[in-house]
Amino acid sequence: MTYQVLVEPRAMRDLWAAAQWIEAQAKSPAKALQWVRSVRAKTETLKANPLRCSIDPDSNTYGEEVRMLLYGKRHGKYRILFAVRGDVVPILTVCHTAQQNLSEGSGEANDDDEATPLH
């Protein structure tokens, strides 16, 4: 089975906010763009088997089973949180492992904006 990976609006905002931080730290737009491309490539792997990823420790606070895919190394490690809804895998958020979890974050996980397909 091949899953469809969709990036929720919150996850897209989180991804670009992290990229802006990386750009400011590295003083390199190219490095930030490469980081975004690498994260997107990592999420592409969810098309084949999203259930391989572990359930997020705070999954019960989300109202559904939320899994996490880790990206990065050491101090640059990020959690890509997603759900599996039938054959659709919505990416809910992308956050640094040192950040608060989704349930404690800045508002609701669901936005009125539409999710975008992963390209």
ABEGO torsion letter per residue (X at the ends): XBBBBBBBAAAAAAAAAAAAAAAAAAGBAAAAAAAAAAAAAAAAAAAABAAABBBBAAAAAAGBBBBBBBBEBEAABBBBBBBBBEABBBBABBBBAABBBAAABBEBABBABBBBBBX
